[in-house]
Amino acid sequence: MKASDWIQSIAQDSRGIIYAGNNLGTILEYDGSRWRGISATNGPIRSLKADASGRIYVGSFGDFGYLEPDKKGAMQYQSLMNKVADEDKNISDVWSIDFIGRDVFFRSVERLFRYRDGQIKSYTNPYGWFGNLIVLDDQLYITLDYKGTILKLRGDSLVKFYESKEYASVAFGASAPYSDGKKLVGSWGGGLFVFCPENINKAGKSVLERLRTPEALSNNNLLRAAEIYQVTRNICGAD
């Protein structure tokens, strides 16, 4: 096992087993009584996330995939890079993972990948680096770091959904549930925001509203969005 004291990603499957990714490419599996190391990649494990069925998906440096049991029932890492076109394989860290229905999305700063029915589709970004993923009401939105721009996946195309120079110095982080039609979104150096896409064409309303302290302290989801790297219902991973 490649041991490390640096853990950046945590997830839990449907059986209650906990998985933690370290910076040496090992995923640590904990069943409540013992730890087991799963050799996954040659780079740090940046993201782990369970889908509705409990399958654990993995993002690493230049690689992404999922865990599945071998013939003896022991979890092993399965890379999806063999399904990626050669011209799309030159990526850095896969920082975030999210789901819409049966679609799985993996996000690096250079590319967004969609895994559907055993096939991978790659999206590039003409506007700059991809920031973080926001899934709300079965729609996928993607922030752009230090651009004040949010893209939306419409069909098979990424289109510009929102743009504001006010947020051109902000890099948006993880998101978490807030209330109906809204998500709580963290950032690096910009504070906390409420994302409300239904306000896009409403006069006097904003798609992004900075969260003020009294309101923040009254909402139970606050700390979930304050974490930098990953947010799940019960557990968070951060630097």
WOLINPE-V53913 format. One record per residue. N is the residue number from 1. PSI is psi as a letter, one per 20 degrees, with the letter a starting at -180 (none if undefined). OMEGA is omega in degrees with one decimal (999 if undefined). Layout:
n->N psi->PSI omega->OMEGA
n->N psi->PSI omega->OMEGA
This chain:
n->1 psi->p omega->174.1
n->2 psi->o omega->-176.3
n->3 psi->q omega->178.6
n->4 psi->q omega->176.8
n->5 psi->j omega->-176.4
n->6 psi->o omega->-179.1
n->7 psi->p omega->-176.4
n->8 psi->i omega->-176.1
n->9 psi->p omega->-178.3
n->10 psi->q omega->175.3
n->11 psi->r omega->-179.8
n->12 psi->p omega->-179.0
n->13 psi->a omega->-174.6
n->14 psi->i omega->178.2
n->15 psi->i omega->-177.0
n->16 psi->j omega->178.2
n->17 psi->p omega->-179.3
n->18 psi->p omega->178.1
n->19 psi->p omega->-180.0
n->20 psi->p omega->-178.6
n->21 psi->p omega->179.5
n->22 psi->a omega->-174.8
n->23 psi->j omega->178.9
n->24 psi->j omega->178.1
n->25 psi->j omega->179.1
n->26 psi->p omega->173.1
n->27 psi->p omega->-179.5
n->28 psi->p omega->-178.9
n->29 psi->p omega->-177.9
n->30 psi->p omega->-176.6
n->31 psi->j omega->-179.2
n->32 psi->i omega->179.5
n->33 psi->h omega->-179.0
n->34 psi->q omega->177.2
n->35 psi->q omega->173.0
n->36 psi->p omega->179.7
n->37 psi->p omega->175.8
n->38 psi->o omega->177.2
n->39 psi->p omega->-173.6
n->40 psi->f omega->-173.7
n->41 psi->r omega->178.2
n->42 psi->j omega->-179.2
n->43 psi->r omega->-179.2
n->44 psi->q omega->175.8
n->45 psi->o omega->-174.8
n->46 psi->h omega->-175.0
n->47 psi->q omega->172.8
n->48 psi->p omega->178.0
n->49 psi->p omega->179.5
n->50 psi->p omega->174.0
n->51 psi->a omega->-175.4
n->52 psi->h omega->179.9
n->53 psi->i omega->-178.4
n->54 psi->i omega->177.2
n->55 psi->p omega->-178.7
n->56 psi->p omega->175.6
n->57 psi->q omega->-168.2
n->58 psi->p omega->171.4
n->59 psi->p omega->-177.4
n->60 psi->a omega->176.9
n->61 psi->o omega->177.5
n->62 psi->j omega->-174.6
n->63 psi->q omega->171.6
n->64 psi->q omega->-177.5
n->65 psi->b omega->-176.9
n->66 psi->r omega->175.7
n->67 psi->p omega->173.2
n->68 psi->q omega->-177.0
n->69 psi->q omega->173.0
n->70 psi->a omega->-176.0
n->71 psi->h omega->179.6
n->72 psi->j omega->178.5
n->73 psi->j omega->179.7
n->74 psi->p omega->-178.7
n->75 psi->p omega->177.1
n->76 psi->q omega->-179.9
n->77 psi->p omega->176.0
n->78 psi->o omega->179.6
n->79 psi->q omega->174.9
n->80 psi->j omega->-175.6
n->81 psi->h omega->177.5
n->82 psi->i omega->178.3
n->83 psi->i omega->-178.7
n->84 psi->p omega->177.8
n->85 psi->q omega->-175.7
n->86 psi->h omega->-176.9
n->87 psi->i omega->-178.8
n->88 psi->j omega->-173.8
n->89 psi->i omega->-177.1
n->90 psi->n omega->-179.1
n->91 psi->r omega->175.0
n->92 psi->c omega->-175.5
n->93 psi->q omega->171.6
n->94 psi->o omega->-168.0
n->95 psi->h omega->-175.8
n->96 psi->q omega->-177.6
n->97 psi->p omega->174.8
n->98 psi->r omega->-171.1
n->99 psi->q omega->166.0
n->100 psi->o omega->-174.3
n->101 psi->c omega->179.7
n->102 psi->i omega->178.7
n->103 psi->p omega->176.1
n->104 psi->p omega->-179.3
n->105 psi->p omega->176.6
n->106 psi->p omega->-174.8
n->107 psi->o omega->165.0
n->108 psi->r omega->178.8
n->109 psi->h omega->-176.5
n->110 psi->h omega->-173.1
n->111 psi->q omega->170.1
n->112 psi->p omega->178.8
n->113 psi->p omega->173.9
n->114 psi->p omega->177.5
n->115 psi->o omega->-177.0
n->116 psi->p omega->175.4
n->117 psi->l omega->175.7
n->118 psi->j omega->-178.4
n->119 psi->q omega->179.1
n->120 psi->p omega->171.1
n->121 psi->p omega->-178.8
n->122 psi->p omega->175.9
n->123 psi->p omega->172.9
n->124 psi->r omega->-172.5
n->125 psi->o omega->-178.6
n->126 psi->i omega->-172.4
n->127 psi->i omega->-176.8
n->128 psi->a omega->-179.8
n->129 psi->q omega->171.1
n->130 psi->p omega->173.7
n->131 psi->c omega->-177.2
n->132 psi->r omega->179.3
n->133 psi->q omega->172.5
n->134 psi->o omega->175.5
n->135 psi->p omega->-178.0
n->136 psi->p omega->179.5
n->137 psi->l omega->177.5
n->138 psi->k omega->173.8
n->139 psi->q omega->179.7
n->140 psi->p omega->175.2
n->141 psi->q omega->-178.3
n->142 psi->p omega->176.6
n->143 psi->q omega->174.8
n->144 psi->p omega->-177.6
n->145 psi->p omega->172.7
n->146 psi->k omega->177.0
n->147 psi->i omega->-174.2
n->148 psi->k omega->-174.4
n->149 psi->q omega->173.8
n->150 psi->p omega->176.3
n->151 psi->q omega->176.5
n->152 psi->p omega->175.7
n->153 psi->o omega->-179.5
n->154 psi->o omega->-172.5
n->155 psi->c omega->177.6
n->156 psi->j omega->-176.6
n->157 psi->q omega->172.0
n->158 psi->p omega->-178.6
n->159 psi->q omega->178.1
n->160 psi->p omega->-177.4
n->161 psi->g omega->-173.9
n->162 psi->q omega->178.1
n->163 psi->p omega->177.9
n->164 psi->p omega->178.2
n->165 psi->i omega->179.4
n->166 psi->h omega->-175.4
n->167 psi->k omega->-177.2
n->168 psi->i omega->178.8
n->169 psi->j omega->-174.5
n->170 psi->p omega->168.1
n->171 psi->o omega->-175.9
n->172 psi->q omega->-176.9
n->173 psi->b omega->-175.3
n->174 psi->r omega->178.4
n->175 psi->r omega->-179.6
n->176 psi->q omega->178.4
n->177 psi->q omega->178.7
n->178 psi->f omega->174.4
n->179 psi->r omega->-177.3
n->180 psi->p omega->177.4
n->181 psi->j omega->-177.4
n->182 psi->q omega->173.5
n->183 psi->q omega->173.1
n->184 psi->p omega->-174.1
n->185 psi->p omega->176.2
n->186 psi->r omega->178.3
n->187 psi->r omega->173.2
n->188 psi->o omega->175.2
n->189 psi->j omega->-176.6
n->190 psi->i omega->-178.5
n->191 psi->a omega->179.5
n->192 psi->q omega->-175.7
n->193 psi->q omega->168.6
n->194 psi->p omega->179.4
n->195 psi->p omega->-177.4
n->196 psi->n omega->-174.2
n->197 psi->h omega->-179.7
n->198 psi->i omega->178.2
n->199 psi->j omega->-170.2
n->200 psi->h omega->-178.0
n->201 psi->k omega->-179.0
n->202 psi->p omega->179.8
n->203 psi->p omega->178.2
n->204 psi->j omega->179.0
n->205 psi->q omega->-178.6
n->206 psi->q omega->175.6
n->207 psi->h omega->177.2
n->208 psi->p omega->177.7
n->209 psi->p omega->179.6
n->210 psi->p omega->-177.3
n->211 psi->p omega->179.5
n->212 psi->q omega->-170.4
n->213 psi->g omega->-178.3
n->214 psi->g omega->179.7
n->215 psi->h omega->-179.0
n->216 psi->g omega->-176.3
n->217 psi->i omega->-178.0
n->218 psi->i omega->-175.6
n->219 psi->p omega->-174.6
n->220 psi->i omega->-178.8
n->221 psi->i omega->-174.2
n->222 psi->g omega->-173.7
n->223 psi->h omega->179.9
n->224 psi->h omega->-178.9
n->225 psi->i omega->-179.5
n->226 psi->h omega->178.9
n->227 psi->q omega->-170.4
n->228 psi->g omega->-166.0
n->229 psi->g omega->-172.9
n->230 psi->q omega->178.4
n->231 psi->p omega->171.6
n->232 psi->a omega->-174.5
n->233 psi->g omega->-172.0
n->234 psi->i omega->-174.0
n->235 psi->q omega->-176.9
n->236 psi->q omega->172.0
n->237 psi->p omega->-177.0
n->238 psi->r omega->177.0
n->239 psi->none omega->999
